[in-house]
Amino acid sequence: GASPLEREKNEVDVGVEVLVESPELTIKDPAHSAMGRALQGLVITQAEEGAGGNAFPPETGKEFILRFVLPSPGMTSCPCPQRMFCVLTKDQFRLAGAFSNDITSS
């Protein structure tokens, strides 16, 4: 079998391949996974470099995406996907939501 270091490298390689093909990646157990630690290290390194220079470009806005699955319209309904999206920039505020209900148990 592969060593733990080889497994971690493989996990990060697979994660990078997913990000090349799609705009987002779900990381299971981000605090303890190899991919989560790799991304955390990247952000910390960039932030530390930015303290003395300009590692990140200036912020132009913020984007928030909330995704969750919950039973709707009631607690006995099947879990349904829900999504809320918000963009904040200097000139605008956008808020959008996509909500679904279990219509079979209504």
C-alpha positions as CSV (number, residue, x, y, z in Angstrom):
1,G,0.0,0.0,0.0
2,A,0.9,3.6,-0.3
3,S,2.4,5.5,2.5
4,P,0.4,8.2,4.4
5,L,2.4,10.9,2.6
6,E,1.7,9.4,-0.8
7,R,-2.1,9.1,0.0
8,E,-2.1,12.8,1.1
9,K,-0.4,13.9,-2.1
10,N,-2.8,11.8,-4.1
11,E,-5.8,13.4,-2.3
12,V,-4.4,16.9,-3.1
13,D,-3.7,16.0,-6.7
14,V,-7.3,14.7,-7.2
15,G,-8.7,17.9,-5.5
16,V,-6.7,20.1,-7.9
17,E,-7.9,18.1,-10.9
18,V,-11.5,18.6,-9.7
19,L,-10.9,22.4,-9.4
20,V,-9.5,22.5,-12.9
21,E,-12.7,20.9,-14.3
22,S,-15.3,22.6,-12.1
23,P,-15.6,25.9,-10.1
24,E,-16.0,24.3,-6.7
25,L,-14.9,21.4,-4.6
26,T,-16.5,19.7,-1.6
27,I,-13.9,18.9,1.1
28,K,-15.0,16.3,3.6
29,D,-13.5,17.0,7.1
30,P,-11.6,20.2,5.9
31,A,-9.9,20.6,9.3
32,H,-8.2,17.2,9.1
33,S,-8.0,16.3,5.4
34,A,-4.9,16.8,3.3
35,M,-6.7,19.0,0.8
36,G,-8.1,21.2,3.7
37,R,-4.6,21.5,5.2
38,A,-3.1,22.3,1.8
39,L,-5.6,25.1,1.2
40,Q,-5.2,26.5,4.7
41,G,-1.5,26.5,4.3
42,L,-1.8,28.4,1.0
43,V,-4.1,31.1,2.5
44,I,-1.9,31.5,5.5
45,T,1.3,31.8,3.4
46,Q,-0.4,34.3,1.1
47,A,-1.7,36.4,4.0
48,E,1.8,36.4,5.7
49,E,3.4,37.5,2.4
50,G,0.7,40.1,2.0
51,A,1.6,41.6,5.4
52,G,4.9,42.8,4.0
53,G,3.9,43.2,0.4
54,N,0.8,42.7,-1.8
55,A,0.3,38.9,-2.2
56,F,-3.5,39.2,-2.8
57,P,-5.0,41.7,-5.2
58,P,-7.1,44.4,-3.6
59,E,-10.6,43.3,-2.5
60,T,-13.3,44.3,-5.0
61,G,-16.2,42.6,-3.2
62,K,-17.4,39.7,-1.1
63,E,-19.4,36.7,-2.1
64,F,-21.3,34.5,0.3
65,I,-23.0,31.2,-0.6
66,L,-25.1,29.3,1.9
67,R,-26.1,25.8,0.8
68,F,-27.9,23.4,3.1
69,V,-30.3,20.5,3.0
70,L,-33.3,20.4,5.3
71,P,-36.8,19.0,5.5
72,S,-39.2,21.5,4.0
73,P,-42.0,22.6,4.4
74,G,-42.2,20.6,7.7
75,M,-39.9,18.4,9.8
76,T,-41.6,15.2,8.4
77,S,-40.9,16.2,4.8
78,C,-38.0,14.7,2.8
79,P,-34.8,16.8,3.0
80,C,-34.6,19.3,0.1
81,P,-31.7,21.4,-1.2
82,Q,-31.7,25.1,-0.4
83,R,-29.3,27.9,-1.5
84,M,-28.8,31.5,-0.8
85,F,-26.3,33.7,-2.6
86,C,-25.1,37.2,-1.7
87,V,-22.7,39.6,-3.4
88,L,-21.4,42.8,-1.8
89,T,-19.4,45.3,-3.8
90,K,-18.7,49.0,-3.5
91,D,-21.6,49.8,-5.9
92,Q,-24.2,47.0,-5.3
93,F,-25.8,44.4,-3.1
94,R,-27.3,41.3,-4.7
95,L,-29.2,38.6,-2.9
96,A,-30.7,35.6,-4.5
97,G,-32.2,32.4,-3.2
98,A,-33.3,29.1,-4.5
99,F,-35.5,27.1,-2.2
100,S,-37.3,23.8,-2.7
101,N,-40.1,22.0,-1.0
102,D,-41.1,18.3,-0.7
103,I,-44.4,18.4,-2.5
104,T,-45.2,14.7,-2.0
105,S,-45.8,15.1,1.7
106,S,-47.6,18.4,1.7
